[in-house]
Amino acid sequence: MADTRRRVKLYMLNEDRQWDDRGTGHVSSAYVERLRGMSLLVRSETDGSILLESKIQQDTAYQKQQETLIVWSEADNYDLALSFQEKAGCDEIWEKICTVQGKDPSVDITQDVVEESEDERFDDMPDAAPPIELPPCESSRLEEIAELFSSVLPSPIRREKLAVAIEAEGYIRKLVDLFHMCEDLENVDGLHHLYEIFKNIFLLNKNALFEIMFSDDIIFDVIGILEYDPTSPVPVKHREYLRNTAKFKEVVPMTNSELETKIHQTYRVQYIQDVILPTPSVFEENLLSSLTSFIFFNKVEIVSMIQDDVKFLTTLFTQLTGEETDDNHRRDLVLFLKEFCTFSQTLQQPNRESFFKTLSNLGILTSIEIILGTDDEKMKNAAIDIFSFIVEFSPSMVREFILNESISVDDEDLLINLVIEQMINDSDPELGGAVQLIGILRLLLDPENMLATASKTEKSEFLSFFYKHSMHVLTAPLFANTADNKPSRDDYQSAQLLGLILELLTFCVEHHTYHIKNYVINKDVLRRVLVLLKSRHSFLVLCALRFCRKIVGLKEDFYNRYIINENLFRPIVDAFLANGDRYNLINSAMIELFEFITSEDIKLLRTYIVETFQKELEGIKYVKTFETLKLRYEQQREKNRDKHPFESHAASIVRNNRFRRDARAPDEDEEMWFSQDDENEDNDSAPQVSELLKSKMESDLDHIHKLWENKKAKENQSEDSPPRLLTGTKSSINISIKTGSNSSLSSLLSMPDSPGSPGSPPILGSPESPSSPPSSSPHSPGRLAPTPHTSPNSNSNNLTVVAGSKAASGANNSTAADAGAAAAASNTEAATGGNGSAVMGGTVSTTMTGGAASRVAATVDAVTSSVTNVVTTKTPGLKGLVDYPDEDSEEEEMEEEEDVIAPSPKRPRVGT
């Protein structure tokens, strides 16, 4: 046991001011000849090597921290620390250090200067102090003995010497003999002196003396001495209580006599500490640490011996779960098990893990289920305490048990549902048990302690199970109490229970994801919770507001749309207005909710609040919250109004360029993109659209240019054929031009390549022109910017010229193509107004008859030849239509070219 007390970890502070673990071992204090003084020695528990050998210097400042840590500096930037496994070991070494330096162990930091002149004479060697000679143990010397014991307490060295003298001379038993003599003679003064003597023996804080005083043969005599307190006029009969009133119940027969003796001793020492000894002062409290350690280690031994007694524990759980066991005996078994688990809190982590694993194998959780199913409140409360110990140590073990039993057990018999029902039906007016159970449920539902387990799917499995099988049990009181527009029961106990349930639901909203989200939406939980705003209990109103605030604080559109669609801010606004301008927590909590929506710029809720509750909230002027909310809303509307024309124009361009060929709802990502902040939209939208248009136009122009080049090459190889006249009945000529770019009709028909313009190449068919069109020209037709947009009458062409039969039968028998070209030239001038203005997406139409058509025939022929060099038709009956090729496949192009009749290159021009 001594080795366990002195087991330590050695730490050293590195250059980065971080503590490095230098090993685990056992510490002791001894005189080292090489260092010429008392030193701290730490030997490794693995190989026995020396990890530390540090002399306790008089001028070194040692510091005690957290009851198990001693820190000091050996030199500049050379700090050491000893972390003790047990408090008793730390106290023992700390006392050694203080003894060497002549300090009081009650201090946390040793002083640099030794004040006692007596200690200065003995330097740093406690063994150099002269031994204390005890007076003869006689009744006439009791006062002298009491004064001696009181005088040595301030000096650690003298306390040490006195303890050694008492133990060596067997002084305690001699004093006990004096007690019997004084009690028989009714020597009250002697009894009072004995009380002071034994009180000071306790303050010596020596475990060896406790072992003597708490032995079976004299412990009742020590208790009898402590009955004669000088401050009490009448002695308190502690011995009578312990012998007659306090009864030891052996719920299961014990075969281990040592175990039974240890239990008796521990109970009596605990009674001495808690009842008999006076409440220690600040100085005396540290001097009783050994007494606390004595009780602590006794409990450890008791738990270990019971845990090792397999037969005892098996009998215990058999009787606990047996149907033939009567309620009184079962109650005793449960109370014993509760105390057994309470003692287990003294165990170290590995031993405690083994302890609860043993109980789990014996079926302790099944036993708790059986106990919770009874009607005995005392047993239920004890079972809840046991369940609390288990959950606090290993919630994963409990979750695993619950998941396994759900396979074969109905929902109402599940352990977790029994716990929830116990919480709901707590008979305590203050709901003390319910508060404890809410803490247990929170531990079971906390994802943080789920992540530390070996099972990777524990979180999803257990939460799915809980929301399917147990959540309805937890929320049943909430739904039952909020069926109407106001709480059906509004007494204090019901309100307190609903407050606890809301506290756990708020925890779920914060730590769970889709499970609680789906539950809140499907069950309309928020609407039910907001009914509680009409409660007369302010703490319940605040719990409901806290739940709503937690949902809004997540800033998720899923929740926000649910709030808007169900108009769930109506009860909040009503409660806010009903509260008036009273300066209380409800008022502050509601204003903070609106302030959060404003500061976090939650657009959906801001728009909803302003548009729905503006008239009701505009009169509140004592805070700027609602004015700011409305101002932000109006600023947002202005931004939307300013960017609306651009968005309409951009949408038209995108539509004409067929970025979207199918009508469908936007995807989630698209919706998120269009729902970006206004600043991003203002700064980024225009460049993005213009870049898209630019890239689209360039790709279209490249494609058309390649088609023209291919058709020119094929036309060079084709044979000359006579022109064919169009037949028809219509007398009008229609020109339809559609483009998605900023090109104009005049620029399209009056390009430098057009015939008749200065510097243009010779017109096909003229005497100056060669028999085939040129393979290249200074001005590429790729400059044209047709768009892929089509109309029902255009056959997906960018430029269409239709000439009627009457126009073709003009004065000079001009062809339909000539008439179409003339109309195009005439319309070019009319459309541009003489100054080349652009026409976008428009349609220019004109009608010519008789000689007018023949006068422009040659011009049409020239324009047609220069721009396209081919005449394509869609039907065999209509030859010679000017038609830009669509983006069709190569097979379709080849089929169309079979019906194409190219104009004769040697045809004479008709004068204009």
BELLINMO-V691200 format. One line per field, one symbol per residue. phi: phi as a letter, one per 20 degrees, with the letter a starting at -180 (. if undefined). psi: psi as a letter, one per 30 degrees, with the letter a starting at -180 (. if undefined). burial: 1 if it has 9 or more other C-alpha atoms within 8 Angstrom, else 0. Layout:
# BELLINMO-V691200
phi = ???
psi = ???
burial = ???
This chain:
# BELLINMO-V691200
phi = .ffffefcdecceefemdedfdpdacdbdbedffelrfcedcdfeecmfeebbcfeefeeeecdclmccccbdebflcdcbddefcffffffffffffffemdeffeecfeedeeffffffelddffffffeeefgecffdffffffffffeffdfffffffffffffemfffffffffgffffelefffffffgfffffffffmdffffgffefffcfffffffffefgfdfcfeefffffedefdeedfcgdeefffffffffffffffffedefffffffffffdfffffgfgffffffffffffeffffffgffffdffefffffffffffffffffffffeffgffffffffffffenfffffgfffeedeffffffffffffgfffebfffffffffffffdcfgfdfgfffffffffdfefgelfffffffffffffefffeffeefffdffffffffffedcffffegffffecfdfbgfccffffffffffffffffffffdddfffffffffelfffffffffefeefffgfffffffffffffldfgfffffffeleeffffffffffmefecffgffffffffffffelefffffffffecfffdfeedfceffffffffffffffffffefgfffffffffffelfdecebffffffffffefgfffffedffffffffffffffffffffffffffffffffefefcffdeedrdfddddccccbedefdffffedfgfffnefmefgefnefeeffcfffbbfdfffffcfdffccgddlmdecccddeffffeffdlffffffffffffffffffemncmfecdldcdcbcccmfffffdffffffffffedmbcdcecffcdnfebffeeeffffffffffeedffffdfffefd
psi = eeeeegklkkkkkafghkkkjglkakklklkjeefhlklkkjkkfeggljekjkkjlegkjkkkkgfgkkklkeakhiklkjjkekeeeeeeeeeeeeeefhlkfflfkklfkkekfeeefgbgjfffkklkkklkilffgeeeeeeeeeffefjeeeeeeeeeeeeeghfeeeeeeeeeeeeefhjeeeeeeeeeeeeeeeffhkeeeeeefglefgefeeeeeffikffkekkkieeeeeeeejkjkiekkkfjeeeeeeeeeeeeeeeeeeeeklklleefeffgeeeeeeeefeeeeeeeeeefieeeeeeefeeefkffkleeeeeeeeeeeeeeeefffflleeeeeeefeeeeffheeeeeeeefflgjeeeeeeeeeeeeeeeeeifeeeeeeeeeffegklefgkeeeeeeeeeegkfkegheeeeeeeeeeeefgjfefefglfjfgeeeeeeeeefeffefeegeeeeefgfaflkekhleeeeeeeeeeeeeeeeeeeflcfeeeeeeeegheeeeeffffglfjeeeeeeeeeeeeeeeffhkfeeeeeeeeghffefeeeeeeefagkiaeeeeeeeeeeeeeeefhjeeeeeeeefegeeffffjfflgeeeeeeeeeeeeeeeeeefeeeeeeeeeeeefghejfkjlkkleeeeeefglleeeeeffeeeeeeeeeeeeeeeeeeeeeeeeeeeeeeeffllkkklkkkklfkglkkkjkkkfaglleefefhlffkkflkglllkkflffllfllkfllfjkffflillgkllfgfhglekkkkkleeefhaeghlleeeeeeeeeeefeeeefgfgglkjkglkkklkklbfeeffgeeeeeeeeeeeegljllflffjkgkjkkklilleeeeeeeffgkjklkfgkkkkk.
burial = 000011111111110000000111111110010000111111110000011010110001111110011111100001111111111111101111111111111000010001000011010111000000000010001110110011011011111111101110001101110110011000100111111111111111111011001110011111111111100000000110110000000000000000110110110111111001100000011111111011110111011011100001111110111000100011111111110110110010000100110111011110111111000000111111111111110011011011101100001001001111111101000010111011010111011011001000011001111110011111101110111001100100111111111111111110010011101110011101111111101001111111111111001000111111000110111011001000000111111011111100010111111100110001000000111111011001001000100000010011111100000000000010000000011100100010001001100111011011001110100000001011100011111111111011111111011110100100111100100010000000010011111100010111111111111111000111111111111011101100011111000111111111111111111111111111111000011111110000000010010011111111000000
